[in-house]
Amino acid sequence: MNFLSRLKPSGREGSLGIILIVTIGITGLINPRFLTGDGTRDLFTSTAVVALLAIGMAPIIIMRHIDLSVASTVGLTAWFIADLCAKHPDFTWVQCFIIGPLIGMVVGIINGLLVAGLRLPSLVVTLGTLYIVRGAVYVISNSVDYNAQEMPPSLLRLGQKVYFGVMPFTFVLVIFAMLVTAWFMKYRKAGRDCYAIGSNTHAADLVGLKVFRRVFLAYVFSGAMAGLAGVFYIMRFAQVDSTAFYGQELAVVAAAVIGGVTIAGGSGTTIGATIGALLVQTIQGGLAAIGVDAFWKSAINGLLLIVAIYADRTLARKSENALLAQRIKERA
Amino acid sequence: MARDLLLQMKGVQKRFGGAIALRGTDLSIRAGEIHALLGENGAGKSTMLKILAGVHVNDGGTIELGSKPFITGSPQASIEQGIAVIYQEPSLFLDLTLAENVFIGRQPMKGIAIDWAQAQTEAARLFAELGVPLDPKRLARGLSIADQQVVEIAKALSMNANIILMDEPTAALSASEVERLMTVMKSLKAANKAVIFVSHRLDEVFAISDYITVMRDGATVSENAVSVTDLQKVIKEMVGRELTELFPKTENKIGEIALEVKDLTNPAYFRNISFSVRRGEIVALAGLVGSGRSEVARAIFGIDKYTAGTVKVNGKELAKGSPVAAMAEKIALVPEDRRQQGLFMIAGVDRNISMESFDRIKGKLFINFKKERALTEIWRDKLSIKYAAPTNPVESLSGGNQQKTVLAKWLATDPDILIVDEPTRGIDVGTKAEVHKLINAAAGEGKAVLMISSELPEVLGMADRIIVMREGHKVAELSRKEATQEKVIAAATTGSKGA
């Protein structure tokens, strides 16, 4: 508990957590099934992939960059691993958990070199790798799909594993990743550099921070998380084709932003990003539970995003005004 | 004085492409002294600071720290050698706390984790030492410039810097904040640190410094203890040159008052500014950068609003806050920053020149490109603008030709009142003379010209009258006859009228 309290979520994560609990509560009142063990387990299972990606992307957004290639990387890794497992029936979950992140890191290294090394705009670079990686999946897969019978039983069993009836194995890993990165971002110099770089890149250069190294490694980390998320994808769906996780990159950005990771850089935490992912999923699940048509899903997601950014701006403006008022008072 | 020599620069040189920024600069700094670095714009002060900061590398000369050679090349190296730089615009991380800003990159550790408690205690101690008890846990966002400087100084102290460079630290401070900064500087001096600061405010320089080094055109002119020099001497050394460039000043027929500004006030930038410009007259607005000159011009032209006062054109009051109204009254403003404000850089020369003269190039329904071409050629010939084709983007032109293009754009509107802000900044001497000729010619045609310029020779050579601004106030109005470089500098830097 001491460890948790030292991570001391700031006000923003606190209020997000409360919003999450209230949302879950309301949904549960309308549809009690949502609050059962099964409902909670479903929430965690369906959030794990996006949450893991949001944790990987948070440091990048904090540095005022973005990684749009993550969904394609999930697709690439998922297909690759399924393919490898089909060809090597002796593979177990262990190989998958090693190879997945390694494939993701290759994409991360390419992104990192282009963004940090050549200082190209990350939005364009990762939009490019989004298409390239997805295109590569199309070419390599040659329209071959894989189903549960070709996948390692040990991996699928792990995907079904649930602790205390509510906590799936994948989400345990999400929480572990969240806590480790949150600690790293708060208590290691490299983590703090990320906030400094996102806050003022020019000043970061002037005080001699290693901007290239930090940005590069953040992309490698995001790539690794995307690779692991590819493994999670297989564990959840037990089938893969070349369109796996197609077009979901913005859902990841949305989760992070809703979780208080500022798109303009400089602030946010991986805890917030995870809560953001859970919140999006809860609202989706909640709406389905009260019988809202699934066609509304993406419109409501968009609305949620705008509400989040509006709340963010309003809070920022309020605190800025308060600071200004305080300064005028001090001067008088 | 047997103080330790901390820093010695000898014959330091620096070129940027073809331009020579430093041609042999000397500077020696001892521990426990406050050393002012003076010089006009472009004298090379900032380049000197940036070399010491590790941002630039010198091309020639020697720099020694104590007895060791200074290792140039990276900000990190400078920091490690005990040199801290506080830039004019403090470069804090606004999203981080003050404690973190002080210790960024050097956070105290406890095992494998940053020890935040210690960082906060330590930062609080440094702030207290500087006499400004800021809260180390608050974010830097929303901090005043003065307080941001305090954080930067605390950062310098925490790095054990023994040489602290400040680039125009007082430029954006109020009087009480300047006083507080001076107290801080004195406490640094008492701690046996060396403070080097650049300032244009000579009254402050004489109030606080021990030594004064004057630079001019990239070289050191003098280095004296403050006790053996004085204001007059320093101003002479700063100006130094004779009026070498010839200004083709023509005596024009001075006519009616065309532009009359009365008690113009925008509390953020300027207060109670009054002056008038007659037809055929060139009036210069002189003063330091940031004294509010450009803001006055922008207010007259209606880009910014003002809270009090009036602008009259030919005796008629001009609506405030409307460039359209100003242009209807035939006012033209050639802005200071041609790349950002004056031109559409990727559009052609023709498009730029005809931009404000739509009536002259329109046909019945559509733009008549023949007329546009003709208009462009008229101004190309009048101003001898050099371009390969009229459709070439302006960004492909040299700075001088760009400047002529902006001038052409506004002269094409046939203004009665021409306001030019820094008309010759960043262009070569030959083109300068041409621009001067054009401005003179405009006045000769009976236009009223208001010229903002930081170049004294230009001001003295061109203007019929000179209005000097300092910190948002008009501090002097000098006729062509009474104006001297010394008088203008004295007014601009200390507010004193006689010199």
Interface residues (C-beta under 8 A of the other chain):
Chain A: W183 K186 Y187 R188 K189 R192 D193 Y195 A196 G198 S199 N200 H202 A203 A204 D205 L206 V207 G208 L209 T262 G265 G266 S267 S319 E320 L323 L324 R327
Chain B: A53 V55 S74 P75 Q76 I79 V85 Y87 S91 L92 F93 L94 D95 L96 E100 I104 G105 Q107 I112 A113 I114 R141 G142 L143 S144
